[in-house]
């Protein structure tokens, strides 16, 4: 069963069980998947669905930060619940140590010597870590590693 089929199946189960938050979240995700399918004009692979899910997670994380700044704990909780639902469909994220070891290997492979070489590092690093680690976190860690090597 593809990831998209699993999401749709769970959406129908949420409808039957009247789980409102899960139903609304999964409906939104399915709509985003359909939008992406229309853009690409072909059925999406699981990797492409994961990219859509990552975008949805990123939006929710940004919303959580904005709601925290706006002192809206009710909306923060709603966004966190939605994030937890979406997270069930994403591959397990790598630990910080695993990401660091991948980055060290990439830095060595591309011959990066200072923070100016961040562009050389990020392309190959994200190719390897795609869907397994947050890009912003990877970039921060890469900067720290490059600062310590210069």
C-alpha positions as CSV (number, residue, x, y, z in Angstrom):
1,X,0.0,0.0,0.0
2,X,1.4,3.4,-1.0
3,X,1.8,6.2,1.5
4,X,-1.0,8.2,-0.2
5,X,-3.3,5.2,0.0
6,X,-2.5,4.8,3.7
7,X,-3.3,8.4,4.4
8,X,-6.6,8.2,2.5
9,X,-7.5,5.0,4.4
10,X,-6.8,6.6,7.7
11,X,-8.8,9.7,6.7
12,X,-11.8,7.4,6.1
13,X,-11.3,5.7,9.5
14,X,-11.1,9.2,11.1
15,X,-14.4,10.1,9.4
16,X,-16.1,6.9,10.7
17,X,-14.7,7.4,14.2
18,X,-15.6,11.1,14.1
19,X,-12.1,12.2,15.1
20,X,-12.4,15.8,13.9
21,X,-8.8,17.0,14.3
22,X,-7.4,13.9,12.5
23,X,-10.0,14.1,9.7
24,X,-9.4,17.8,9.1
25,X,-5.6,17.4,9.1
26,X,-5.7,14.4,6.7
27,X,-8.2,16.2,4.4
28,X,-5.8,19.1,4.2
29,X,-2.8,16.8,3.5
30,X,-4.8,14.9,0.8
31,X,-5.7,18.2,-0.8
32,X,-2.0,19.2,-0.9
33,X,-1.1,15.9,-2.4
34,X,-3.7,16.3,-5.1
35,X,-2.5,19.9,-5.8
36,X,1.0,18.5,-6.2
37,X,-0.2,15.7,-8.5
38,X,-2.0,18.3,-10.7
39,X,1.2,20.4,-10.9
40,X,3.4,17.4,-11.8
41,X,0.7,15.8,-14.0
42,X,1.5,12.2,-12.8
43,X,0.8,10.1,-9.7
44,X,3.2,10.9,-6.9
45,X,5.8,8.4,-5.6
46,X,6.1,7.9,-1.8
47,X,9.2,10.2,-1.9
48,X,7.2,13.0,-3.4
49,X,4.4,12.5,-0.9
50,X,7.0,12.7,1.9
51,X,8.1,16.1,0.4
52,X,4.5,17.3,0.6
53,X,4.2,16.1,4.2
54,X,7.5,17.8,5.1
55,X,6.1,21.1,3.7
56,X,3.0,20.6,5.8
57,X,5.1,20.0,8.9
58,X,7.2,23.0,8.2
59,X,4.1,25.2,7.9
60,X,2.8,23.9,11.2
61,X,6.1,24.5,13.0
62,X,6.2,28.1,11.7
63,X,2.6,28.6,12.8
64,X,3.4,27.2,16.3
65,X,6.2,29.8,16.6
66,X,3.9,32.6,15.5
67,X,1.1,31.6,17.8
68,X,3.5,31.3,20.7
69,X,4.7,34.9,20.0
70,X,1.0,36.0,19.8
71,X,0.3,34.3,23.1
72,X,-2.3,31.9,21.6
73,X,-1.9,28.6,23.5
74,X,-5.2,27.2,22.1
75,X,-3.9,27.5,18.5
76,X,-0.4,26.3,19.5
77,X,-2.0,23.1,20.9
78,X,-4.1,22.6,17.7
79,X,-1.0,23.0,15.5
80,X,0.9,20.6,17.7
81,X,-1.8,18.0,17.5
82,X,-1.9,18.3,13.7
83,X,1.9,18.0,13.6
84,X,1.7,14.7,15.6
85,X,-0.8,13.3,13.1
86,X,1.4,14.2,10.1
87,X,4.5,12.9,11.8
88,X,3.1,9.4,11.8
89,X,3.5,9.3,8.0
90,X,7.1,10.6,7.9
91,X,10.2,8.5,8.0
92,X,12.0,8.4,11.3
93,X,14.3,11.4,11.7
94,X,18.0,10.7,12.1
95,X,19.7,11.5,15.4
96,X,21.9,14.5,15.8
97,X,25.0,12.2,15.9
98,X,24.0,10.5,12.7
99,X,23.4,13.8,10.9
100,X,26.8,15.1,12.2
101,X,28.6,12.0,10.9
102,X,27.0,12.4,7.5
103,X,27.9,16.1,7.4
104,X,31.5,15.3,8.4
105,X,31.8,12.8,5.6
106,X,30.3,15.3,3.1
107,X,32.6,18.1,4.2
108,X,35.6,15.8,3.8
109,X,34.4,14.6,0.3
110,X,33.8,18.1,-1.1
111,X,37.0,19.5,0.5
112,X,35.1,22.3,2.4
113,X,37.5,24.3,4.6
114,X,35.4,27.3,5.9
115,X,31.9,28.6,6.4
116,X,32.2,30.2,2.9
117,X,31.9,26.6,1.5
118,X,28.5,26.0,3.0
119,X,27.0,25.9,-0.5
120,X,29.3,23.1,-1.6
121,X,28.3,21.1,1.5
122,X,24.5,21.6,1.6
123,X,23.7,20.2,-1.8
124,X,25.2,16.8,-1.3
125,X,24.3,16.7,2.4
126,X,20.6,17.3,1.7
127,X,20.6,14.8,-1.2
128,X,21.7,12.2,1.4
129,X,19.6,13.5,4.3
130,X,16.4,14.3,2.3
131,X,13.4,13.5,4.4
132,X,15.5,12.2,7.3
133,X,16.5,15.5,8.8
134,X,15.2,19.1,8.9
135,X,17.1,21.2,6.4
136,X,17.3,24.2,8.7
137,X,18.8,22.0,11.4
138,X,21.3,20.5,8.9
139,X,22.4,23.9,7.8
140,X,23.0,25.1,11.3
141,X,25.0,22.0,12.1
142,X,27.0,22.3,8.9
143,X,27.9,25.9,9.8
144,X,29.1,24.9,13.2
145,X,31.2,22.1,11.8
146,X,32.7,24.4,9.2
147,X,33.4,27.1,11.8
148,X,35.3,24.6,13.9
149,X,37.4,23.4,10.9
150,X,38.5,26.9,9.9
